[in-house]
Amino acid sequence: MTGASGGIGSALVELLRERGDEVIPVTRQPEKLAWAAPRLVVADLARPETIAAAVAALGAARLDGLVHCAGVIGLGSVADTTAQSWAQQLTVNLAGPAELTRAVLPALRAGRGHVIFLNFWVGPLAKPGWSAYAASKFGLRALADALRGEEERYGVTVSSIYPGCVATELQRSVREGFGVAYEPEAYIQPATVARLILTTLDMPSDARLTDLTVGMAPAARHG
Ligand SMILES: NC(=O)c1ccc[n+]([C@@H]2O[C@H](COP(=O)([O-])OP(=O)(O)OC[C@H]3O[C@@H](n4cnc5c(N)ncnc54)[C@H](OP(=O)(O)O)[C@@H]3O)[C@@H](O)[C@H]2O)c1
């Protein structure tokens, strides 16, 4: 999985390890994930061209799943969003996950595995200020949909999960960007999203959860 050091990712790691699953993080900062050594993939999603070699070094022949929990956000109007910010968000949130998926597909096919993409509940239209992040996530949906159609013949399942606001560092940076208070208790908790990811991974073979939207409960929104 990617994003194992993040808010949602670390909550998922806890659940998976609690029940005895082996978790292999894909991380640019292995020192943060000492528990996983030496079974981790050191790779920066901002440099997709390095990912295939890093995956090959792991030598995993069979995988049950690939969970994409990494992500970056950089909000701002189109007038203010630099080429660097566009490139970073489109690469880390979209091109990197595409390349990682490609690199592990043989092992996922061998394990009849499940690919999960953490998307974002944005609706059909991107709001002002969200262009680059929303573009990366709209693209991620296209990646997931195409992959699902291509890989079902190999027994690979693909799901996208679309949470609203989750109480993590990413959400803190969104709030700071808008100059409003970060109120973690008012948002969806990372452990809740982690449980939903687990439920999606564990679906019995007679059914598929392909797209799962996870909104905030009114009580959470209004305190
Ligand atoms: N929080 C929300 O409100 C929310 C809502 C909907 C969807 N999401 C999505 O959920 C996913 C997880 O978000 P989160 O809220 O848990 O974020 P987070 O706490 O900020 O964690 C982000 C994770 O992404 C990793 N990452 C960032 N840049 C990377 C790179 N270049 N290469 C490899 N890994 C990189 C970070 O690793 P390092 O430790 O190396 O920095 C970290 O593990 C993201 O895709 C996000 O878009 C979040």
The ligand as an SDF file (V2000), in Angstrom:
LIG
                    3D

 48 52  0  0  0  0  0  0  0  0999 V2000
   -8.1570   13.7520    4.4030 N   0  0  0  0  0  0  0  0  0  0  0  0
   -9.2400   13.9410    3.6440 C   0  0  0  0  0  0  0  0  0  0  0  0
  -10.1350   14.7690    3.9370 O   0  0  0  0  0  0  0  0  0  0  0  0
   -9.4140   13.1200    2.4050 C   0  0  0  0  0  0  0  0  0  0  0  0
  -10.6780   13.1000    1.8050 C   0  0  0  0  0  0  0  0  0  0  0  0
  -10.8730   12.3610    0.6540 C   0  0  0  0  0  0  0  0  0  0  0  0
   -9.8170   11.6640    0.0950 C   0  0  0  0  0  0  0  0  0  0  0  0
   -8.5790   11.7040    0.6670 N   0  0  0  0  0  0  0  0  0  0  0  0
   -7.5160   10.9480    0.0220 C   0  0  0  0  0  0  0  0  0  0  0  0
   -7.1130    9.9070    0.8850 O   0  0  0  0  0  0  0  0  0  0  0  0
   -5.7310    9.5970    0.6610 C   0  0  0  0  0  0  0  0  0  0  0  0
   -5.0020    9.6310    1.9930 C   0  0  0  0  0  0  0  0  0  0  0  0
   -5.0720   10.9640    2.4960 O   0  0  0  0  0  0  0  0  0  0  0  0
   -4.7530   11.3530    4.0240 P   0  0  0  0  0  0  0  0  0  0  0  0
   -5.7810   12.3380    4.3890 O   0  0  0  0  0  0  0  0  0  0  0  0
   -4.5210   10.1290    4.8320 O   0  0  0  0  0  0  0  0  0  0  0  0
   -3.3830   12.1600    3.7840 O   0  0  0  0  0  0  0  0  0  0  0  0
   -2.0940   12.3780    4.7250 P   0  0  0  0  0  0  0  0  0  0  0  0
   -2.3830   12.0490    6.1290 O   0  0  0  0  0  0  0  0  0  0  0  0
   -1.5920   13.7430    4.3690 O   0  0  0  0  0  0  0  0  0  0  0  0
   -1.0770   11.2820    4.1490 O   0  0  0  0  0  0  0  0  0  0  0  0
   -0.5800   11.3850    2.8400 C   0  0  0  0  0  0  0  0  0  0  0  0
    0.2700   10.1780    2.5390 C   0  0  0  0  0  0  0  0  0  0  0  0
    0.7450   10.2950    1.1820 O   0  0  0  0  0  0  0  0  0  0  0  0
    2.1240   10.0030    1.1670 C   0  0  0  0  0  0  0  0  0  0  0  0
    2.8070   10.7030    0.0730 N   0  0  0  0  0  0  0  0  0  0  0  0
    2.7180   12.0300   -0.1960 C   0  0  0  0  0  0  0  0  0  0  0  0
    3.5480   12.3070   -1.2410 N   0  0  0  0  0  0  0  0  0  0  0  0
    4.1230   11.1360   -1.6050 C   0  0  0  0  0  0  0  0  0  0  0  0
    5.0820   10.7840   -2.5980 C   0  0  0  0  0  0  0  0  0  0  0  0
    5.5960   11.7030   -3.4250 N   0  0  0  0  0  0  0  0  0  0  0  0
    5.4690    9.4910   -2.6970 N   0  0  0  0  0  0  0  0  0  0  0  0
    4.9620    8.5580   -1.8510 C   0  0  0  0  0  0  0  0  0  0  0  0
    4.0530    8.8280   -0.8800 N   0  0  0  0  0  0  0  0  0  0  0  0
    3.6600   10.1100   -0.7650 C   0  0  0  0  0  0  0  0  0  0  0  0
    2.6190   10.5130    2.5150 C   0  0  0  0  0  0  0  0  0  0  0  0
    3.8570    9.9020    2.7840 O   0  0  0  0  0  0  0  0  0  0  0  0
    5.0870   10.6680    3.5340 P   0  0  0  0  0  0  0  0  0  0  0  0
    5.0260   10.1890    4.9460 O   0  0  0  0  0  0  0  0  0  0  0  0
    6.2820   10.1960    2.7970 O   0  0  0  0  0  0  0  0  0  0  0  0
    4.8390   12.1460    3.3950 O   0  0  0  0  0  0  0  0  0  0  0  0
    1.5000   10.0660    3.4380 C   0  0  0  0  0  0  0  0  0  0  0  0
    1.6800    8.7170    3.8120 O   0  0  0  0  0  0  0  0  0  0  0  0
   -5.2400   10.6290   -0.3730 C   0  0  0  0  0  0  0  0  0  0  0  0
   -5.3030   10.0780   -1.6490 O   0  0  0  0  0  0  0  0  0  0  0  0
   -6.2570   11.7550   -0.2700 C   0  0  0  0  0  0  0  0  0  0  0  0
   -6.3490   12.4830   -1.4650 O   0  0  0  0  0  0  0  0  0  0  0  0
   -8.3670   12.4040    1.8340 C   0  0  0  0  0  0  0  0  0  0  0  0
  1  2  1  0
  2  3  2  0
  2  4  1  0
  4  5  1  0
  4 48  2  0
  5  6  2  0
  6  7  1  0
  7  8  2  0
  8  9  1  0
  8 48  1  0
  9 10  1  0
  9 46  1  0
 10 11  1  0
 11 12  1  0
 11 44  1  0
 12 13  1  0
 13 14  1  0
 14 15  2  0
 14 16  1  0
 14 17  1  0
 17 18  1  0
 18 19  2  0
 18 20  1  0
 18 21  1  0
 21 22  1  0
 22 23  1  0
 23 24  1  0
 23 42  1  0
 24 25  1  0
 25 26  1  0
 25 36  1  0
 26 27  1  0
 26 35  1  0
 27 28  2  0
 28 29  1  0
 29 30  1  0
 29 35  2  0
 30 31  1  0
 30 32  2  0
 32 33  1  0
 33 34  2  0
 34 35  1  0
 36 37  1  0
 36 42  1  0
 37 38  1  0
 38 39  2  0
 38 40  1  0
 38 41  1  0
 42 43  1  0
 44 45  1  0
 44 46  1  0
 46 47  1  0
M  CHG  2   8   1  16  -1
M  END
$$$$
